[in-house]
Amino acid sequence: MSGNLHVGIAALGAALAVGLIGAKAAEAVGRNPGSATPVMVQSILAIAFAEAIVFYTLFLVK
């Protein structure tokens, strides 16, 4: 049960992080449309790192 709880909490944290990253990236591009490409690149990297936490938890707990 505790392993499943750890994975669930990690997935919840990653989902919140991806949502916040996407919202702030959209806000940044809305303020400065010329910076769309650099913002997109940085947000994709940040989303990948946020989702990697779930995979680390899956591999370490199971």
Rosetta silent file (secondary structure, phi, psi, omega in degrees, C-alpha in Angstrom):
SEQUENCE: MSGNLHVGIAALGAALAVGLIGAKAAEAVGRNPGSATPVMVQSILAIAFAEAIVFYTLFLVK
SCORE:     score description
SCORE:     0.000 S_00000001
   1 L     0.000  -40.784 -176.739    0.000    0.000    0.000 S_00000001
   2 H   -68.124  -32.539  177.136    2.742    2.483    0.835 S_00000001
   3 H   -64.537  -41.921  177.805    4.432    1.957   -2.533 S_00000001
   4 H   -65.178  -35.215  178.525    1.208    2.770   -4.319 S_00000001
   5 H   -65.613  -40.886  178.129    0.807    5.844   -2.159 S_00000001
   6 H   -62.929  -42.945  179.860    4.274    7.078   -3.104 S_00000001
   7 H   -66.275  -40.395  178.898    3.566    6.636   -6.811 S_00000001
   8 H   -63.927  -42.732  178.783    0.215    8.397   -6.462 S_00000001
   9 H   -66.484  -39.689  177.804    1.727   11.358   -4.646 S_00000001
  10 H   -64.985  -40.660  178.865    4.519   11.611   -7.224 S_00000001
  11 H   -66.466  -38.868  177.508    1.986   11.498  -10.063 S_00000001
  12 H   -63.864  -43.939  178.501   -0.122   14.173   -8.380 S_00000001
  13 H   -63.637  -40.731  178.966    2.922   16.393   -7.930 S_00000001
  14 H   -67.126  -39.120  178.763    3.985   15.907  -11.530 S_00000001
  15 H   -64.445  -42.031  177.209    0.484   16.690  -12.792 S_00000001
  16 H   -64.624  -41.558 -179.845    0.371   19.907  -10.775 S_00000001
  17 H   -64.346  -43.114  179.322    3.842   20.876  -11.964 S_00000001
  18 H   -63.973  -40.399  177.891    2.979   20.269  -15.627 S_00000001
  19 H   -63.478  -43.796  178.518   -0.184   22.330  -15.259 S_00000001
  20 H   -66.627  -40.710  178.735    1.657   25.223  -13.640 S_00000001
  21 H   -62.833  -44.471  179.168    4.446   25.119  -16.214 S_00000001
  22 H   -63.883  -40.866  179.871    1.931   25.157  -19.060 S_00000001
  23 H   -65.522  -44.852 -179.345   -0.046   28.024  -17.531 S_00000001
  24 H   -69.834  -33.392  176.613    3.021   30.160  -16.927 S_00000001
  25 H   -66.589  -42.017  177.838    4.395   29.406  -20.399 S_00000001
  26 H   -64.405  -38.615  177.556    1.112   30.488  -21.976 S_00000001
  27 H   -64.954  -41.433 -179.589    1.138   33.625  -19.844 S_00000001
  28 H   -65.926  -40.750  179.086    4.722   34.419  -20.859 S_00000001
  29 H   -70.567  -33.211  176.346    3.977   33.983  -24.563 S_00000001
  30 H   -64.737  -34.987  178.910    0.853   36.093  -24.174 S_00000001
  31 H   -77.034  -35.537 -177.488    2.917   38.916  -22.730 S_00000001
  32 L  -140.252   88.530 -176.487    5.717   38.633  -25.286 S_00000001
  33 H   -61.823  -22.859  179.460    4.770   36.682  -28.441 S_00000001
  34 H   -69.233  -17.801 -178.321    8.274   37.019  -29.855 S_00000001
  35 H   -97.532   22.506 -175.115    9.648   34.749  -27.143 S_00000001
  36 H   -62.865  -43.325 -176.823    7.441   31.796  -28.054 S_00000001
  37 H   -67.350  -49.545  178.463   10.243   29.489  -29.201 S_00000001
  38 H   -63.100  -36.084  178.623   12.595   29.932  -26.201 S_00000001
  39 H   -66.648  -40.542 -179.966    9.681   29.662  -23.774 S_00000001
  40 H   -63.742  -43.379 -179.673    8.457   26.508  -25.509 S_00000001
  41 H   -62.655  -46.350 -179.304   11.893   24.882  -25.355 S_00000001
  42 H   -67.271  -36.568 -179.660   12.339   25.664  -21.673 S_00000001
  43 H   -71.508  -35.348  177.026    8.827   24.553  -20.786 S_00000001
  44 H   -64.746  -41.436  176.954    9.237   21.242  -22.625 S_00000001
  45 H   -63.524  -42.875 -179.875   12.457   20.583  -20.695 S_00000001
  46 H   -65.562  -39.164  177.748   10.802   21.490  -17.401 S_00000001
  47 H   -64.993  -40.185  178.992    7.817   19.253  -18.148 S_00000001
  48 H   -63.337  -41.253  177.944   10.142   16.352  -18.983 S_00000001
  49 H   -67.770  -37.135  178.803   11.984   16.770  -15.679 S_00000001
  50 H   -66.267  -39.500  179.584    8.708   16.999  -13.761 S_00000001
  51 H   -74.914  -23.447  178.794    7.414   13.801  -15.352 S_00000001
  52 H   -64.971  -26.481  178.712   10.711   12.011  -14.724 S_00000001
  53 H   -59.689  -39.780  179.292    9.945   12.136  -11.002 S_00000001
  54 H   -64.783  -41.228 -179.913    7.069    9.699  -11.534 S_00000001
  55 H   -67.762  -38.423  175.463    9.309    7.281  -13.420 S_00000001
  56 H   -60.690  -42.641 -179.957   11.964    7.458  -10.704 S_00000001
  57 H   -65.578  -41.887  178.834    9.305    6.678   -8.133 S_00000001
  58 H   -60.416  -43.722 -176.480    7.957    3.780  -10.183 S_00000001
  59 H   -75.867  -32.338 -178.301   11.374    2.200  -10.578 S_00000001
  60 H   -80.535  -30.774 -176.021   12.518    2.786   -6.999 S_00000001
  61 H   -85.328  -39.761 -175.231    9.341    1.623   -5.269 S_00000001
  62 L   -80.366    0.000    0.000    8.477   -1.432   -7.338 S_00000001
